[in-house]
Amino acid sequence: MAIKIRKGSPNAFHDLGFSSVEAEHLRVRAELMLAFERLIARRRLTQSRAAKLLGVIQPRVCVTSR
């Protein structure tokens, strides 16, 4: 049995079946979250400090060690 492979679009959420509007919303949100993650890592912020700077409660911020 052959596996069909097709090239995806620039928006993986659209490929997963989300409407164009929802897919774009999710793509922008994902890019924003990646930007925050990079900024937090670059500044070596703790989860607590990042939450204070972003104006959210601590559990809303996930800081991964690298």
TIVO-2410 file (N, C-alpha, C; in nm, 3 decimals):
# residues 66
REC num residu      c1      c2      c3 atome chaine
REC   1      M   0.084  -0.117   0.000     N      A
REC   1      M   0.000   0.000   0.000    CA      A
REC   1      M   0.089   0.125   0.000     C      A
REC   2      A   0.069   0.209  -0.095     N      A
REC   2      A   0.149   0.331  -0.107    CA      A
REC   2      A   0.092   0.440  -0.016     C      A
REC   3      I   0.181   0.516   0.043     N      A
REC   3      I   0.140   0.627   0.128    CA      A
REC   3      I   0.142   0.754   0.044     C      A
REC   4      K   0.030   0.826   0.046     N      A
REC   4      K   0.023   0.951  -0.029    CA      A
REC   4      K   0.079   1.064   0.058     C      A
REC   5      I   0.168   1.140   0.000     N      A
REC   5      I   0.227   1.254   0.069    CA      A
REC   5      I   0.201   1.376  -0.016     C      A
REC   6      R   0.155   1.481   0.050     N      A
REC   6      R   0.135   1.605  -0.025    CA      A
REC   6      R   0.199   1.719   0.053     C      A
REC   7      K   0.244   1.817  -0.020     N      A
REC   7      K   0.308   1.932   0.041    CA      A
REC   7      K   0.203   2.015   0.113     C      A
REC   8      G   0.236   2.055   0.237     N      A
REC   8      G   0.144   2.135   0.316    CA      A
REC   8      G   0.149   2.281   0.278     C      A
REC   9      S   0.053   2.354   0.330     N      A
REC   9      S   0.049   2.498   0.308    CA      A
REC   9      S   0.138   2.565   0.413     C      A
REC  10      P   0.159   2.694   0.404     N      A
REC  10      P   0.238   2.764   0.505    CA      A
REC  10      P   0.169   2.766   0.642     C      A
REC  11      N   0.042   2.730   0.648     N      A
REC  11      N  -0.031   2.731   0.774    CA      A
REC  11      N  -0.076   2.589   0.808     C      A
REC  12      A  -0.008   2.528   0.903     N      A
REC  12      A  -0.040   2.390   0.942    CA      A
REC  12      A  -0.181   2.378   0.998     C      A
REC  13      F  -0.231   2.484   1.061     N      A
REC  13      F  -0.366   2.479   1.117    CA      A
REC  13      F  -0.471   2.468   1.005     C      A
REC  14      H  -0.446   2.533   0.895     N      A
REC  14      H  -0.536   2.522   0.780    CA      A
REC  14      H  -0.533   2.378   0.728     C      A
REC  15      D  -0.413   2.321   0.722     N      A
REC  15      D  -0.398   2.183   0.676    CA      A
REC  15      D  -0.472   2.085   0.767     C      A
REC  16      L  -0.486   2.121   0.895     N      A
REC  16      L  -0.556   2.035   0.990    CA      A
REC  16      L  -0.708   2.049   0.984     C      A
REC  17      G  -0.756   2.139   0.899     N      A
REC  17      G  -0.899   2.149   0.877    CA      A
REC  17      G  -0.968   2.268   0.940     C      A
REC  18      F  -0.892   2.356   1.004     N      A
REC  18      F  -0.953   2.476   1.061    CA      A
REC  18      F  -0.995   2.569   0.948     C      A
REC  19      S  -1.097   2.650   0.975     N      A
REC  19      S  -1.138   2.748   0.875    CA      A
REC  19      S  -1.023   2.845   0.852     C      A
REC  20      S  -1.026   2.916   0.741     N      A
REC  20      S  -0.918   3.010   0.709    CA      A
REC  20      S  -0.899   3.115   0.818     C      A
REC  21      V  -1.009   3.167   0.870     N      A
REC  21      V  -1.002   3.270   0.974    CA      A
REC  21      V  -0.942   3.212   1.102     C      A
REC  22      E  -0.992   3.097   1.147     N      A
REC  22      E  -0.943   3.035   1.269    CA      A
REC  22      E  -0.797   2.990   1.252     C      A
REC  23      A  -0.762   2.936   1.136     N      A
REC  23      A  -0.626   2.892   1.110    CA      A
REC  23      A  -0.528   3.010   1.118     C      A
REC  24      E  -0.567   3.123   1.064     N      A
REC  24      E  -0.480   3.242   1.070    CA      A
REC  24      E  -0.467   3.291   1.213     C      A
REC  25      H  -0.575   3.290   1.287     N      A
REC  25      H  -0.573   3.330   1.428    CA      A
REC  25      H  -0.477   3.241   1.506     C      A
REC  26      L  -0.487   3.111   1.487     N      A
REC  26      L  -0.400   3.016   1.557    CA      A
REC  26      L  -0.254   3.030   1.515     C      A
REC  27      R  -0.229   3.058   1.387     N      A
REC  27      R  -0.092   3.076   1.339    CA      A
REC  27      R  -0.028   3.198   1.403     C      A
REC  28      V  -0.101   3.308   1.407     N      A
REC  28      V  -0.048   3.431   1.467    CA      A
REC  28      V  -0.023   3.409   1.616     C      A
REC  29      R  -0.117   3.342   1.681     N      A
REC  29      R  -0.101   3.316   1.825    CA      A
REC  29      R   0.022   3.228   1.851     C      A
REC  30      A   0.043   3.127   1.769     N      A
REC  30      A   0.159   3.039   1.786    CA      A
REC  30      A   0.289   3.116   1.764     C      A
REC  31      E   0.293   3.203   1.666     N      A
REC  31      E   0.413   3.284   1.641    CA      A
REC  31      E   0.441   3.378   1.758     C      A
REC  32      L   0.336   3.436   1.813     N      A
REC  32      L   0.351   3.524   1.928    CA      A
REC  32      L   0.406   3.448   2.049     C      A
REC  33      M   0.354   3.330   2.072     N      A
REC  33      M   0.401   3.249   2.185    CA      A
REC  33      M   0.548   3.210   2.167     C      A
REC  34      L   0.588   3.177   2.045     N      A
REC  34      L   0.729   3.146   2.020    CA      A
REC  34      L   0.818   3.267   2.044     C      A
REC  35      A   0.770   3.384   2.007     N      A
REC  35      A   0.846   3.507   2.030    CA      A
REC  35      A   0.862   3.531   2.180     C      A
REC  36      F   0.755   3.510   2.257     N      A
REC  36      F   0.765   3.525   2.402    CA      A
REC  36      F   0.863   3.424   2.461     C      A
REC  37      E   0.856   3.301   2.415     N      A
REC  37      E   0.945   3.197   2.466    CA      A
REC  37      E   1.092   3.234   2.440     C      A
REC  38      R   1.120   3.284   2.320     N      A
REC  38      R   1.257   3.324   2.288    CA      A
REC  38      R   1.304   3.442   2.373     C      A
REC  39      L   1.215   3.538   2.393     N      A
REC  39      L   1.247   3.656   2.473    CA      A
REC  39      L   1.274   3.617   2.618     C      A
REC  40      I   1.191   3.531   2.673     N      A
REC  40      I   1.208   3.485   2.811    CA      A
REC  40      I   1.341   3.411   2.825     C      A
REC  41      A   1.374   3.327   2.728     N      A
REC  41      A   1.501   3.254   2.733    CA      A
REC  41      A   1.620   3.348   2.718     C      A
REC  42      R   1.609   3.442   2.624     N      A
REC  42      R   1.720   3.535   2.599    CA      A
REC  42      R   1.750   3.621   2.722     C      A
REC  43      R   1.644   3.661   2.791     N      A
REC  43      R   1.660   3.744   2.911    CA      A
REC  43      R   1.683   3.661   3.037     C      A
REC  44      R   1.678   3.529   3.022     N      A
REC  44      R   1.697   3.436   3.134    CA      A
REC  44      R   1.603   3.466   3.250     C      A
REC  45      L   1.477   3.488   3.215     N      A
REC  45      L   1.377   3.520   3.316    CA      A
REC  45      L   1.326   3.394   3.384     C      A
REC  46      T   1.295   3.408   3.511     N      A
REC  46      T   1.228   3.299   3.581    CA      A
REC  46      T   1.081   3.300   3.541     C      A
REC  47      Q   1.012   3.194   3.572     N      A
REC  47      Q   0.869   3.186   3.543    CA      A
REC  47      Q   0.795   3.297   3.616     C      A
REC  48      S   0.832   3.321   3.740     N      A
REC  48      S   0.768   3.424   3.821    CA      A
REC  48      S   0.790   3.563   3.764     C      A
REC  49      R   0.914   3.594   3.726     N      A
REC  49      R   0.946   3.727   3.672    CA      A
REC  49      R   0.879   3.748   3.537     C      A
REC  50      A   0.880   3.647   3.453     N      A
REC  50      A   0.816   3.658   3.321    CA      A
REC  50      A   0.666   3.684   3.338     C      A
REC  51      A   0.603   3.616   3.433     N      A
REC  51      A   0.460   3.635   3.456    CA      A
REC  51      A   0.431   3.777   3.500     C      A
REC  52      K   0.514   3.831   3.588     N      A
REC  52      K   0.494   3.969   3.634    CA      A
REC  52      K   0.507   4.067   3.518     C      A
REC  53      L   0.608   4.048   3.434     N      A
REC  53      L   0.629   4.138   3.320    CA      A
REC  53      L   0.515   4.129   3.218     C      A
REC  54      L   0.460   4.010   3.202     N      A
REC  54      L   0.352   3.990   3.105    CA      A
REC  54      L   0.214   4.020   3.162     C      A
REC  55      G   0.207   4.040   3.294     N      A
REC  55      G   0.080   4.071   3.357    CA      A
REC  55      G  -0.015   3.954   3.364     C      A
REC  56      V   0.040   3.835   3.383     N      A
REC  56      V  -0.042   3.714   3.395    CA      A
REC  56      V   0.000   3.639   3.521     C      A
REC  57      I  -0.079   3.540   3.561     N      A
REC  57      I  -0.041   3.461   3.677    CA      A
REC  57      I   0.067   3.361   3.636     C      A
REC  58      Q   0.147   3.321   3.732     N      A
REC  58      Q   0.264   3.237   3.707    CA      A
REC  58      Q   0.234   3.109   3.628     C      A
REC  59      P   0.127   3.035   3.660     N      A
REC  59      P   0.102   2.911   3.585    CA      A
REC  59      P   0.076   2.931   3.435     C      A
REC  60      R   0.045   3.054   3.393     N      A
REC  60      R   0.021   3.080   3.251    CA      A
REC  60      R   0.150   3.086   3.171     C      A
REC  61      V   0.264   3.091   3.241     N      A
REC  61      V   0.394   3.102   3.174    CA      A
REC  61      V   0.468   2.970   3.192     C      A
REC  62      C   0.513   2.915   3.082     N      A
REC  62      C   0.590   2.791   3.086    CA      A
REC  62      C   0.733   2.824   3.046     C      A
REC  63      V   0.825   2.805   3.138     N      A
REC  63      V   0.966   2.832   3.111    CA      A
REC  63      V   1.036   2.698   3.101     C      A
REC  64      T   1.095   2.672   2.985     N      A
REC  64      T   1.166   2.546   2.965    CA      A
REC  64      T   1.314   2.569   2.981     C      A
REC  65      S   1.381   2.474   3.041     N      A
REC  65      S   1.527   2.486   3.055    CA      A
REC  65      S   1.592   2.429   2.930     C      A
REC  66      R   1.701   2.488   2.889     N      A
REC  66      R   1.769   2.444   2.768    CA      A
REC  66      R   1.909   2.403   2.799     C      A
***
